[in-house]
Amino acid sequence: MRPMLVIMAAGMGSRFGGPKQMTAVDGAGQVILDYSVYDAVRAGFEKVVCVIKKEIEADFRAAVGDRIGRGCELHYAFQDLGDIPAGHSVPAGRTKPWGTGHAVYAARALIDRPFAVINADDFYGRGAFEALAAFLSEDRDDHTHALVAYQLKNTLTENGAVARGVCTADGGGHLRTVTELTAIQGPAEAPSYTLDGGKSWTPLAPDTPVSLNTWGFQSGFMDAISRQLEGFLRRDMPKDPTRAEFFLPGVVNACLAAGTDRVAVLPTDEVWHGVTYRADLPALEGALAEMRAAGKYPERLWDDVDL
């Protein structure tokens, strides 16, 4: 059974200024998600689950889903505030989604095999999907997972700060921790981050390994997500009922700290492209145009569905 891909596509992109997962990035009207699914299918993924909000389903299907569904086994899962373990309720005034860990939880009924997780609005490069497909296609126990780690210098934008998960690994190439830094900026040859709103900056090495939420999990990892979501709602959410979030890297870190799971770090030289800010869009369009001109992608990805 070939691995499956879970795509987190429920976010609406506040810094970008709109639903960036449905913004065209080429003359054919294709979006970043087209390229990610195309690369994933070519790498060996078969089943794809898009996690979206129910209220955007019709628009999403028309703008993206009906097209990519020609090349894969496509399913939908819906991230909803009320979809939480029994015994818990949504706090009064809460409108903010529960976070990336909850997005994967929303797909639990469809996860029946090893699976990768990505964001809908990042261009990862085919090498990332090839590495994940190879890892997930091997026979492994339910507690052995993977993370594709990018070099920080390959993940920055000229248009502002980005959030990245800074990774540390042991001597055997397994993940120790992922630390979320929400304000990292370039230049690429001398990146730095701030924790105090820009009053001070701390340098980072350009080749620092970072996570872009490019994970590979065994299906049994869903048990850990479910357990930790219940714990989050019981212990952490009451501290900030309207804003607290349940992040996927936090689930991973908890499993690592408990010693129950291992995560192999799969390094890549791929260059990230994305639309964190609307001003990023021309650079992304230009990069994709160069790749098409070089023969890496056809002009219309899904005209040839025999991948």
N, C-alpha and C positions, 0 to 999 in steps of 0.2 A: 504494500500500500504506500503510495507516494505521500509525502508530507503536505500539510495544508498551511494556508496563510491567513492570518487574522489582521485586518486593516482597521486601525482606529481612525474613524472619519466623522466623529460626532462633533468635534470642535469647530467653532465658527471663525477663528482667527482674529482676535481682537486687535493685535498689533498690525495685522495686514489690512484690516478694515472691511472684512466681508468673508463669505464662504470660500476660502481659497482652495479647498479641495475640489471645487467645481469651476475654477477659473482656467480658461483655455491658455495653453502655453505654446501653441503653434498654429499655423495657418489652417490645419485640418480640424481645429476645434478640440483637440485632445488635451487632457489635463495631466498633471504629474502622475496621478494614479494609473493612467493608461500605461505609462512607461514602466512603473513598478510592477504591475501585474504582467505585462509583456515579458519583462526580465525574469520574473519569478516562474512563469510557465516554461520559458525556455530553459531555466535552470533545473526544472523537475518538479515544481509544485503543481498540484492538480486541483484541489478544492480551495476556494477563496471565500472568506466571510468578511463582509463589510459591516462594521459596527457604526450605525448612524442613529440620528434622532428620528423618531417615527414621523414627525411633522415635516421632514424634508424628503421623505421617501420618494414621492412622485417626482420631485425635481431631480433628485439624485439618480433615479433610474433613467430619466430622460437625458440628463447631461452626461452620465458616466456608465451606469450599470448596464443598460441595454447594449452598449457597445462592448464592454469588456466581457460580458457574459457570453459572447460568441467564441471566446477563446479558453474558457475555463468553466468549472462547475461552480457557479456563483450562488451564494446564499446571503441573507441579510439577518443581522441581529440588531436589536433596538436598545440603546442605552436610555434608561428611564430612572428618574429619581426614586420612584416607588419600588423598583426591583432590588430589594435588599432582603437579607435573611429574616425569617419570622421572628417576631418579638421586638422588632425595631420599627420606628416610624420616621418619616421625613420631618425635620424640625420646622417650626413655623418660620416663614420668611425665606426658606432655603430655595434658591433657584439655580445655583451653581451646580454643574455636574460633579459627581463624586470623584472623578479622576481616572487616570489611565488604568489603574488596577481594576476598577469597577467596569471599565470598558471591556476588558478581557473577560471579566465575570459575566457580562451580558451575553457573551457568545458561548457559554458553558454547554448548552444543550446541543450545540453543533460540533463541539470538539471531540473527535473520536480517533485521533491519531497524533503523532508528533506535529507540532505546529510552530510557525514563526509568527512574530508580531512586529508590525511596522506602523509608522504614522502615515496618514494619507497625503500629507503635504510636503514630504521630503523626497528628493531624488537621491537614491542610494547608490546606484551603479550596479551593473550586472554581477560583478565579483562578489558583492555582499550576499546576493541570493544564491549564487553557486556554492559559497562556503557554507551557508545554512542548510541548503538542500543536501549537500554531501554529509554534513554532520547528522542531520535528522534522519537520513536514510539508513544509517548504521544501527544495528541492534544494540540498544543501551538500556540501562535500568531507568526507573521512573524519577530518579533524583540526579540525573546528569544532563545539564543544559548547556547553552552556549550564548555568547554575546559577540556580535561583530563590533570591533573597536576601531574607530577612525583616528587618524592623527588630527589633533586640534586645529592645526594650521589649514587643514583641508575642509574645515567645517564653519568658517567664519564668513561674515558679510561685512561689506564696507558701510552699510547703512544703519548700524546700531549694534546694541548688545544682543547676545544670544544666550539661551539656557542650554547647558550641556551637563552630562553626567561624567564627572572625572573618575577614571577607573584606576584602581591599584590591583596588581596581580602578584601571585607568589612565584617562586622560581620555577614551578612546573607549568606555568602558563594558565593558572586558574584564578578566577576573580576573587579578590579579597573584599573590596568594597566599591560601591558607586556613590559618589558624593555629588548631589545636585547643586550646581552653581548657576544662579539665574541671571547673572550679568557678567558675561565674558565678552571682551571686544578685542579687535586687532590693533595694529596690523599683524598679518600672518606670521611675520618673522619675530614678533615680540608681543604676543598676546598677554592679557592680564585680566584680573577679575576684581570686583568690588563687593563688599558685604555691607557697606554703610552708605549706599546711595551715591557713590562716586567721590566721597571725601578722601578716600585712600584706595590705592590699587596695588594688587599683589601680582608679580609676574608669574607666568606659566611657561614651561618649555613648549616650543612649537609642535614637537612630536608627542606631547602628552596624549595618552590614549583616552578617548572619550566615547560615551554611549550616545547614540541617536535613537534610542528605543528600537534597536534592531536585535531582537532576541530570538532564540530557538529553545523551545521547551518540550519536554515529554508531556503526554496528556495528563499524567498524574499530578503535574504542577497545579492543576485546577483545584485540587484538594487544599493545597496551601493557600491559594488565593481566597477560597471560601472561608477557611478558618480565620485568616488574618483580617478579612473584611468584617467578620463578626466582631473580632477584637477591636478593630478600629472604631466601629460604631458604638461599642460599649465604653471604651476607655478614652479615645482621642477626639472623636467628633464632639462630645459635650464641651470640650474646651473652647471650641470655635464653631458653633453649630451651623452657621450659614456659609462658612468659607473653608473649613478643613477638607483636605483632599486625601484620597487613598491612592498612592502612587505605586506603579508597578515596580520600579527599582527598590522601593521600600520593602516589598514582599520578598524580593531577591535577597536584599541585605539581611532580613530577619532569618531567612533559611540558611544563609551562610554563617551568621552568628550562632545559630543553633547547631551547626554542624551536620544538618540533615541533607544538604544538597551541595553539588559542585557545579560550577559554571566555567566552561572552557572559554578563554578569550581568543577569538579568531581575528587577528589583525588584518587590516585591509589598507591598500593605498588608494582606494577609490576617493574621488572628490565629491563632496556633498554639494548639491544645489537645492535651493528652496526659496520660499517666499515668506520669510518671517515678516518682512516689511514689503509694502507695495512697490517701493523703489527697487526691490530685488528682482522684480519680474523681467525687465529687459535683459539682465545678465543671464538669467535662467533660459530665456528664449534663445539668446545667442549661443549658449553652450549646447543646447539641444540641436540647434540648426547645424552647428559644426559636427556634431555626432552623426546626424543624418547625412550630411555631405560626405563624411568619411565612410559611410556604408554600415554604421552600427545599428541604425534603425531605418525602416522604410518610412516614406512620407505618411502613409496611413497604416497604422500598426495592425489593424484587425481585418484588412482586406484579405490577408493570407492567414487563415486561422489554423492551418496545418503546421503548428509550431514544433 
